[in-house]
Amino acid sequence: MRFNKKPWFLVLVLCCIFMSFKWKPGLQLYASEKEKSVTVLLWYWPFNRSYGLEDDLCLKNYSVTGCRLVDNRTFHSIADIVVFHHYELVTGSQKLPLHLPRPVQQRWVWLSLEAPRNSWNVSRYTGIFNLTMSYHPGADITVPYGKIKEKGFETDSFFMLKNKTYLACWVVSNYQNQHRRSKVYKQLRKLIPVQVYGRAVRKPLNRDALLPTISRCYFYLAFENTESPHYITEKLWRNSFMAGTVPVVLGPPRSHYEAVTPPRSFIHVDDFDSIASLARFLTEVAGDTRLYRSYFSWHQNYTVKLFTDWRERLCNICQVYDQLPHHKIRSLLET
């Protein structure tokens, strides 16, 4: 009887040894995956507009792996990245947690989608933040207002070349006489008809009416309120491209637009020696169907991707996390 039991005992021992070898790599892999997960803590929501942060949001919504977004400040001691939106700091509605112990490897991110001229004095924060996050391509983490991507099976919902009623239109809320765009508009309206909407003229357009209204215009005045390098906002991406109209842009130099848009998709104010020349050109293009349609040839292969959800922007941090510097103290004046 003793002789018969030994083989079974030996088999049992071997099985245990085998299972231990099979199990340990699994544990190591699981731990490795956990270690690779990046925790991004948003210290407060921009403009006090909060969104839900359910589990695996970055993976489920944006196909970004190994990324955990949290807005609970109790995660401060274990967060890899802590993000602070500039507007709330400069207005005093939020403050930096300088009184809390800061983990050595933790990096603080300064976030702003405004042009530097509109960000007030940022020099006071130099030496505090490790990284910058903005629309600017020179930022550590670049989050543009929009981009062009290759078209799959999707269609352009608001892309129309029919039912054009007005030559040009403009939606404006922040109208200030000292802005260059205001001066250009005043000259332009004397030469061609320009339909104006927005809070500045007490003709606000709600979200559902915005693009259909703009789509009735041949041209849209995509005039930025601040002329700053690479500062190209939703005025181009949404109000122009997604509405199916040709943008007339005023902002950074032509080369900055060309770096992010398809060829022959916009008209730049600075290409003309006078506003009168611009007005004549717009009239000529609108009167030539073939020429006007040529500004939309890029729609055959490309479409517009808008970035409007703060959660998607935060998930992008994880995609570039491995390339981010570890101990860099960024000068905010560099961007």
VOPAGU-2260 file (C-alpha; in pm, 1 decimal, decimal comma):
REM VOPAGU-2260
SITE   aa  ch    i         X         Y         Z
SITE  MET   A    0       0,0       0,0       0,0
SITE  ARG   A    1     277,6     242,2      80,2
SITE  PHE   A    2     442,7     170,3    -254,4
SITE  ASN   A    3     118,4     256,6    -441,3
SITE  LYS   A    4      74,5     588,9    -265,0
SITE  LYS   A    5     415,9     726,3    -353,6
SITE  PRO   A    6     349,4     783,2    -726,1
SITE  TRP   A    7      32,2     974,7    -644,3
SITE  PHE   A    8     214,9    1180,8    -387,4
SITE  LEU   A    9     491,7    1250,9    -637,2
SITE  VAL   A   10     238,7    1351,8    -903,4
SITE  LEU   A   11      71,6    1586,3    -656,5
SITE  VAL   A   12     401,6    1753,1    -570,0
SITE  LEU   A   13     495,1    1793,3    -936,5
SITE  CYS   A   14     155,0    1945,0   -1012,2
SITE  CYS   A   15     200,5    2199,1    -733,8
SITE  ILE   A   16     544,2    2291,2    -862,9
SITE  PHE   A   17     411,9    2320,3   -1218,1
SITE  MET   A   18     119,5    2538,5   -1108,6
SITE  SER   A   19     351,6    2764,0    -912,0
SITE  PHE   A   20     560,5    2829,4   -1220,8
SITE  LYS   A   21     251,9    2890,1   -1430,6
SITE  TRP   A   22      94,3    3119,6   -1171,2
SITE  LYS   A   23     388,7    3341,3   -1084,8
SITE  PRO   A   24     434,6    3488,7   -1433,3
SITE  GLY   A   25      63,3    3566,0   -1434,0
SITE  LEU   A   26     100,1    3753,5   -1109,1
SITE  GLN   A   27     401,3    3935,4   -1243,7
SITE  LEU   A   28     216,6    4029,9   -1561,2
SITE  TYR   A   29     -81,5    4154,1   -1362,6
SITE  ALA   A   30     145,0    4359,6   -1138,9
SITE  SER   A   31     329,2    4490,6   -1441,4
SITE  GLU   A   32       5,2    4606,4   -1600,4
SITE  LYS   A   33     -91,2    4779,5   -1279,3
SITE  GLU   A   34     245,1    4950,1   -1263,0
SITE  LYS   A   35     204,6    5079,3   -1616,7
SITE  SER   A   36    -130,1    5240,5   -1536,5
SITE  VAL   A   37    -102,5    5619,9   -1520,1
SITE  THR   A   38    -318,4    5806,9   -1270,3
SITE  VAL   A   39    -413,2    6156,5   -1384,8
SITE  LEU   A   40    -568,1    6377,0   -1116,3
SITE  LEU   A   41    -765,5    6680,3   -1230,8
SITE  TRP   A   42    -750,0    6912,0    -929,8
SITE  TYR   A   43   -1067,1    7098,7   -1035,9
SITE  TRP   A   44   -1282,1    7109,1   -1347,3
SITE  PRO   A   45   -1225,8    7392,0   -1598,0
SITE  PHE   A   46   -1497,2    7655,9   -1571,7
SITE  ASN   A   47   -1663,1    7445,4   -1299,5
SITE  ARG   A   48   -1822,9    7209,6   -1553,8
SITE  SER   A   49   -1775,5    6856,3   -1432,4
SITE  TYR   A   50   -1810,6    6527,6   -1618,6
SITE  GLY   A   51   -1838,6    6168,6   -1504,8
SITE  LEU   A   52   -1520,5    5965,9   -1466,3
SITE  GLU   A   53   -1637,4    5605,9   -1472,2
SITE  ASP   A   54   -1387,3    5320,6   -1466,8
SITE  ASP   A   55   -1182,2    5261,3   -1782,1
SITE  LEU   A   56   -1328,1    5573,4   -1943,9
SITE  CYS   A   57   -1017,4    5635,6   -2153,1
SITE  LEU   A   58   -1024,9    5278,7   -2284,5
SITE  LYS   A   59   -1398,0    5261,9   -2347,4
SITE  ASN   A   60   -1438,8    5604,1   -2508,4
SITE  TYR   A   61   -1103,0    5678,4   -2667,4
SITE  SER   A   62    -915,4    5345,2   -2690,2
SITE  VAL   A   63    -639,9    5470,9   -2458,1
SITE  THR   A   64    -502,7    5192,9   -2237,6
SITE  GLY   A   65    -343,2    5213,9   -1893,7
SITE  CYS   A   66    -500,6    5546,3   -1803,0
SITE  ARG   A   67    -703,8    5633,8   -1495,9
SITE  LEU   A   68    -869,3    5975,4   -1464,2
SITE  VAL   A   69    -972,4    6093,6   -1117,4
SITE  ASP   A   70   -1098,6    6419,6    -969,9
SITE  ASN   A   71   -1096,0    6310,4    -605,9
SITE  ARG   A   72    -818,8    6499,7    -426,5
SITE  THR   A   73    -753,3    6211,6    -190,4
SITE  PHE   A   74    -560,3    6057,0    -481,4
SITE  HIS   A   75    -299,8    6334,3    -458,7
SITE  SER   A   76     -37,3    6122,3    -283,8
SITE  ILE   A   77     -43,9    5850,7    -552,9
SITE  ALA   A   78    -121,1    6052,7    -866,9
SITE  ASP   A   79     141,5    6048,2   -1141,3
SITE  ILE   A   80       9,6    6366,4   -1300,1
SITE  VAL   A   81    -186,2    6653,4   -1143,5
SITE  VAL   A   82    -354,3    6898,6   -1382,3
SITE  PHE   A   83    -442,1    7260,8   -1304,0
SITE  HIS   A   84    -645,3    7480,6   -1540,2
SITE  HIS   A   85    -505,3    7832,8   -1557,5
SITE  TYR   A   86    -826,8    8036,5   -1563,6
SITE  GLU   A   87    -932,7    7939,3   -1212,4
SITE  LEU   A   88    -586,5    8010,6   -1073,1
SITE  VAL   A   89    -563,1    8357,6   -1220,2
SITE  THR   A   90    -915,7    8452,9   -1115,7
SITE  GLY   A   91    -854,3    8327,0    -763,4
SITE  SER   A   92   -1138,1    8075,5    -753,9
SITE  GLN   A   93    -884,7    7793,6    -704,9
SITE  LYS   A   94    -542,5    7766,0    -544,6
SITE  LEU   A   95    -244,5    7536,3    -578,7
SITE  PRO   A   96    -199,6    7277,6    -299,9
SITE  LEU   A   97     146,5    7403,9    -210,4
SITE  HIS   A   98      88,8    7307,5     152,6
SITE  LEU   A   99      70,2    6934,8      69,3
SITE  PRO   A  100     374,5    6705,6      48,0
SITE  ARG   A  101     449,4    6650,0    -320,2
SITE  PRO   A  102     572,0    6304,3    -427,9
SITE  VAL   A  103     913,7    6320,5    -591,1
SITE  GLN   A  104     806,8    6163,8    -921,4
SITE  GLN   A  105     474,1    6348,0    -944,5
SITE  ARG   A  106     447,1    6604,1   -1222,5
SITE  TRP   A  107     222,9    6909,6   -1225,6
SITE  VAL   A  108      67,1    7023,6   -1551,8
SITE  TRP   A  109     -34,4    7378,8   -1637,3
SITE  LEU   A  110    -335,6    7368,4   -1871,9
SITE  SER   A  111    -470,9    7650,5   -2086,6
SITE  LEU   A  112    -629,8    7669,4   -2430,3
SITE  GLU   A  113    -611,3    8048,8   -2441,4
SITE  ALA   A  114    -353,8    8253,2   -2631,3
SITE  PRO   A  115     -67,2    8370,7   -2406,6
SITE  ARG   A  116    -185,1    8730,3   -2435,7
SITE  ASN   A  117    -514,5    8627,7   -2277,1
SITE  SER   A  118    -354,2    8424,5   -1998,0
SITE  TRP   A  119    -249,3    8725,9   -1792,5
SITE  ASN   A  120      67,2    8696,7   -1585,6
SITE  VAL   A  121     193,1    8340,1   -1579,8
SITE  SER   A  122     548,6    8414,0   -1472,1
SITE  ARG   A  123     449,1    8372,6   -1105,9
SITE  TYR   A  124     408,2    7998,3   -1169,2
SITE  THR   A  125     749,7    7941,7   -1326,9
SITE  GLY   A  126     937,9    7682,3   -1124,6
SITE  ILE   A  127     617,9    7526,4    -988,5
SITE  PHE   A  128     487,8    7336,3   -1290,6
SITE  ASN   A  129     679,9    7062,4   -1467,0
SITE  LEU   A  130     480,2    7054,0   -1788,7
SITE  THR   A  131     256,8    7267,4   -2010,0
SITE  MET   A  132     -57,2    7154,0   -2186,7
SITE  SER   A  133    -211,1    7371,4   -2458,8
SITE  TYR   A  134    -302,2    7398,4   -2826,2
SITE  HIS   A  135      53,7    7510,5   -2905,4
SITE  PRO   A  136     270,1    7246,4   -3082,1
SITE  GLY   A  137     559,0    7350,2   -2858,5
SITE  ALA   A  138     374,7    7249,0   -2541,8
SITE  ASP   A  139     474,1    6928,8   -2364,4
SITE  ILE   A  140     120,8    6799,5   -2421,8
SITE  THR   A  141     -52,8    6939,6   -2729,0
SITE  VAL   A  142    -433,4    6944,2   -2734,9
SITE  PRO   A  143    -561,7    7129,1   -3045,0
SITE  TYR   A  144    -915,3    7254,5   -3091,2
SITE  GLY   A  145    -949,9    7025,1   -3391,1
SITE  LYS   A  146    -767,7    6836,7   -3662,4
SITE  ILE   A  147    -812,0    6679,9   -4002,1
SITE  LYS   A  148    -824,7    6301,5   -4016,6
SITE  GLU   A  149    -864,0    6048,7   -4293,4
SITE  LYS   A  150   -1224,1    5965,0   -4363,9
SITE  GLY   A  151   -1352,6    5618,3   -4284,3
SITE  PHE   A  152   -1717,8    5532,9   -4323,4
SITE  GLU   A  153   -1841,5    5853,0   -4160,9
SITE  THR   A  154   -2003,6    6136,0   -4356,7
SITE  ASP   A  155   -1993,4    6512,0   -4308,7
SITE  SER   A  156   -2322,9    6583,6   -4135,8
SITE  PHE   A  157   -2333,0    6954,1   -4213,0
SITE  PHE   A  158   -2138,0    6958,3   -4535,8
SITE  MET   A  159   -2355,8    7139,6   -4791,9
SITE  LEU   A  160   -2290,2    7316,8   -5119,7
SITE  LYS   A  161   -2654,7    7394,7   -5186,3
SITE  ASN   A  162   -2891,8    7654,3   -5047,7
SITE  LYS   A  163   -2629,4    7925,7   -5016,2
SITE  THR   A  164   -2815,0    8246,6   -4935,2
SITE  TYR   A  165   -2554,6    8491,7   -4805,4
SITE  LEU   A  166   -2209,9    8581,7   -4929,3
SITE  ALA   A  167   -2045,0    8598,3   -4587,3
SITE  CYS   A  168   -2139,1    8559,0   -4223,4
SITE  TRP   A  169   -1981,0    8601,1   -3882,5
SITE  VAL   A  170   -2076,8    8481,6   -3535,7
SITE  VAL   A  171   -1924,7    8698,9   -3263,7
SITE  SER   A  172   -1978,1    8740,7   -2892,3
SITE  ASN   A  173   -1662,1    8923,1   -2786,6
SITE  TYR   A  174   -1667,4    9236,7   -3003,3
SITE  GLN   A  175   -1408,4    9499,8   -2917,8
SITE  ASN   A  176   -1325,1    9795,1   -3138,8
SITE  GLN   A  177    -950,2    9766,5   -3077,2
SITE  HIS   A  178    -935,9    9414,3   -3219,5
SITE  ARG   A  179    -794,5    9394,2   -3568,9
SITE  ARG   A  180   -1076,9    9163,9   -3669,0
SITE  SER   A  181   -1329,1    9434,1   -3582,1
SITE  LYS   A  182   -1148,3    9683,3   -3803,6
SITE  VAL   A  183   -1134,6    9436,8   -4093,2
SITE  TYR   A  184   -1504,3    9358,5   -4053,2
SITE  LYS   A  185   -1599,9    9728,4   -4058,0
SITE  GLN   A  186   -1415,3    9777,3   -4385,3
SITE  LEU   A  187   -1547,8    9456,0   -4537,4
SITE  ARG   A  188   -1914,3    9521,5   -4462,1
SITE  LYS   A  189   -1896,1    9845,1   -4663,7
SITE  LEU   A  190   -1802,7    9643,0   -4971,7
SITE  ILE   A  191   -1997,3    9316,1   -4942,4
SITE  PRO   A  192   -2298,5    9201,3   -4738,4
SITE  VAL   A  193   -2202,6    9028,3   -4412,4
SITE  GLN   A  194   -2461,1    8856,2   -4195,5
SITE  VAL   A  195   -2366,2    8889,3   -3828,2
SITE  TYR   A  196   -2492,7    8671,0   -3542,9
SITE  GLY   A  197   -2402,4    8621,8   -3179,8
SITE  ARG   A  198   -2441,7    8789,2   -2843,1
SITE  ALA   A  199   -2250,5    9097,2   -2959,6
SITE  VAL   A  200   -2540,3    9191,3   -3189,9
SITE  ARG   A  201   -2814,8    9032,4   -2977,7
SITE  LYS   A  202   -2869,0    8752,0   -3228,3
SITE  PRO   A  203   -2746,3    8445,8   -3038,3
SITE  LEU   A  204   -2754,1    8108,1   -3210,0
SITE  ASN   A  205   -2818,8    7799,9   -3000,6
SITE  ARG   A  206   -2617,1    7484,1   -3051,0
SITE  ASP   A  207   -2867,5    7325,3   -3288,3
SITE  ALA   A  208   -2901,0    7635,3   -3505,7
SITE  LEU   A  209   -2533,8    7730,8   -3532,6
SITE  LEU   A  210   -2405,3    7509,0   -3812,8
SITE  PRO   A  211   -2723,7    7502,6   -4023,8
SITE  THR   A  212   -2730,2    7883,6   -4017,2
SITE  ILE   A  213   -2364,4    7919,7   -4112,4
SITE  SER   A  214   -2403,9    7658,9   -4387,7
SITE  ARG   A  215   -2622,2    7904,3   -4581,6
SITE  CYS   A  216   -2320,6    8132,7   -4628,3
SITE  TYR   A  217   -2054,6    8101,1   -4896,5
SITE  PHE   A  218   -1784,3    8225,8   -4660,8
SITE  TYR   A  219   -1738,8    8239,0   -4285,9
SITE  LEU   A  220   -1521,3    8500,7   -4116,9
SITE  ALA   A  221   -1307,0    8278,2   -3895,3
SITE  PHE   A  222   -1146,7    8575,6   -3724,3
SITE  GLU   A  223    -956,6    8500,5   -3402,5
SITE  ASN   A  224    -988,2    8755,1   -3121,6
SITE  THR   A  225    -612,6    8729,7   -3066,7
SITE  GLU   A  226    -341,5    8694,1   -3328,6
SITE  SER   A  227     -94,9    8453,0   -3172,6
SITE  PRO   A  228     128,7    8176,1   -3313,9
SITE  HIS   A  229     -67,4    7857,0   -3383,9
SITE  TYR   A  230    -380,4    7990,8   -3212,0
SITE  ILE   A  231    -649,9    7834,9   -3434,0
SITE  THR   A  232    -978,0    7770,1   -3257,9
SITE  GLU   A  233   -1323,1    7625,5   -3321,5
SITE  LYS   A  234   -1392,2    7923,8   -3548,4
SITE  LEU   A  235   -1209,9    7733,1   -3819,5
SITE  TRP   A  236   -1272,5    7371,3   -3723,4
SITE  ARG   A  237   -1639,1    7383,7   -3626,2
SITE  ASN   A  238   -1791,6    7708,7   -3748,8
SITE  SER   A  239   -1629,2    7687,4   -4092,5
SITE  PHE   A  240   -1526,4    7337,2   -4188,1
SITE  MET   A  241   -1811,1    7148,7   -4020,9
SITE  ALA   A  242   -2069,7    7397,2   -4147,6
SITE  GLY   A  243   -1966,5    7341,0   -4508,5
SITE  THR   A  244   -1847,6    7692,8   -4581,8
SITE  VAL   A  245   -1513,3    7839,0   -4685,4
SITE  PRO   A  246   -1325,2    8001,7   -4396,3
SITE  VAL   A  247   -1176,7    8346,1   -4437,2
SITE  VAL   A  248    -913,7    8339,6   -4166,0
SITE  LEU   A  249    -746,6    8608,7   -3959,9
SITE  GLY   A  250    -505,9    8492,6   -3692,6
SITE  PRO   A  251    -157,4    8340,2   -3711,0
SITE  PRO   A  252      39,6    8343,1   -4038,7
SITE  ARG   A  253     -71,4    8138,1   -4337,0
SITE  SER   A  254     202,2    7881,1   -4276,8
SITE  HIS   A  255      50,7    7794,3   -3937,5
SITE  TYR   A  256    -284,7    7718,9   -4100,0
SITE  GLU   A  257    -119,0    7521,1   -4377,9
SITE  ALA   A  258      53,0    7302,0   -4118,3
SITE  VAL   A  259    -280,8    7168,0   -3990,6
SITE  THR   A  260    -531,9    7206,3   -4276,9
SITE  PRO   A  261    -567,6    7056,9   -4625,8
SITE  PRO   A  262    -428,8    7251,9   -4923,0
SITE  ARG   A  263    -661,2    7513,8   -5069,0
SITE  SER   A  264    -921,0    7490,3   -4794,0
SITE  PHE   A  265    -917,4    7849,3   -4664,4
SITE  ILE   A  266    -861,1    8211,7   -4764,0
SITE  HIS   A  267    -622,5    8422,7   -4553,5
SITE  VAL   A  268    -684,5    8794,6   -4504,7
SITE  ASP   A  269    -311,1    8865,5   -4514,8
SITE  ASP   A  270    -286,9    8737,0   -4874,0
SITE  PHE   A  271    -447,2    9058,9   -5000,2
SITE  ASP   A  272    -298,0    9405,8   -5020,6
SITE  SER   A  273    -629,2    9562,5   -4925,1
SITE  ILE   A  274    -971,2    9472,1   -4790,3
SITE  ALA   A  275   -1114,8    9587,7   -5121,9
SITE  SER   A  276    -907,7    9323,1   -5299,6
SITE  LEU   A  277   -1033,5    9061,0   -5054,8
SITE  ALA   A  278   -1394,9    9166,4   -5113,4
SITE  ARG   A  279   -1355,2    9142,2   -5491,4
SITE  PHE   A  280   -1196,6    8798,1   -5464,3
SITE  LEU   A  281   -1477,1    8662,0   -5245,3
SITE  THR   A  282   -1736,3    8789,3   -5490,4
SITE  GLU   A  283   -1552,6    8629,3   -5783,1
SITE  VAL   A  284   -1514,2    8291,2   -5611,4
SITE  ALA   A  285   -1881,1    8279,5   -5507,1
SITE  GLY   A  286   -1981,8    8350,7   -5867,3
SITE  ASP   A  287   -1770,8    8068,0   -6009,5
SITE  THR   A  288   -1924,1    7734,7   -5908,5
SITE  ARG   A  289   -1627,2    7527,0   -6017,8
SITE  LEU   A  290   -1379,2    7750,4   -5836,9
SITE  TYR   A  291   -1589,0    7762,0   -5522,2
SITE  ARG   A  292   -1627,0    7382,9   -5513,6
SITE  SER   A  293   -1251,7    7340,6   -5541,5
SITE  TYR   A  294   -1222,3    7461,1   -5181,6
SITE  PHE   A  295   -1409,5    7147,9   -5073,2
SITE  SER   A  296   -1216,8    6883,1   -5267,1
SITE  TRP   A  297   -1044,1    6772,1   -4944,5
SITE  HIS   A  298   -1378,0    6642,3   -4812,5
SITE  GLN   A  299   -1348,9    6343,6   -5045,9
SITE  ASN   A  300   -1077,3    6187,3   -4830,8
SITE  TYR   A  301   -1077,0    6376,9   -4502,6
SITE  THR   A  302   -1310,3    6491,5   -4229,7
SITE  VAL   A  303   -1288,7    6708,0   -3917,4
SITE  LYS   A  304   -1220,8    6578,6   -3568,8
SITE  LEU   A  305   -1321,2    6820,7   -3291,8
SITE  PHE   A  306   -1179,8    6813,3   -2939,2
SITE  THR   A  307   -1442,3    6946,7   -2701,5
SITE  ASP   A  308   -1449,1    6701,3   -2409,6
SITE  TRP   A  309   -1198,4    6770,1   -2131,9
SITE  ARG   A  310   -1188,5    6398,3   -2056,9
SITE  GLU   A  311   -1056,0    6317,2   -2402,4
SITE  ARG   A  312    -788,7    6582,6   -2364,1
SITE  LEU   A  313    -683,5    6434,9   -2029,6
SITE  CYS   A  314    -668,8    6082,9   -2174,0
SITE  ASN   A  315    -421,2    6215,4   -2430,0
SITE  ILE   A  316    -174,8    6272,3   -2146,2
SITE  CYS   A  317    -138,6    5897,2   -2104,4
SITE  GLN   A  318     -62,0    5848,2   -2473,1
SITE  VAL   A  319     249,0    6064,6   -2447,1
SITE  TYR   A  320     333,4    5989,6   -2083,1
SITE  ASP   A  321     642,0    5780,3   -2160,4
SITE  GLN   A  322     788,8    6065,4   -2367,4
SITE  LEU   A  323     734,6    6333,4   -2102,9
SITE  PRO   A  324    1038,3    6466,6   -1914,0
SITE  HIS   A  325    1059,1    6355,8   -1551,6
SITE  HIS   A  326    1222,2    6644,0   -1369,7
SITE  LYS   A  327    1168,7    6934,0   -1605,2
SITE  ILE   A  328    1050,1    7260,1   -1448,4
SITE  ARG   A  329     888,2    7431,7   -1742,4
SITE  SER   A  330     900,4    7805,8   -1803,4
SITE  LEU   A  331     545,3    7893,5   -1905,8
SITE  LEU   A  332     675,8    8185,1   -2106,8
SITE  GLU   A  333     830,1    7941,8   -2357,9
SITE  THR   A  334     492,0    7874,9   -2518,7
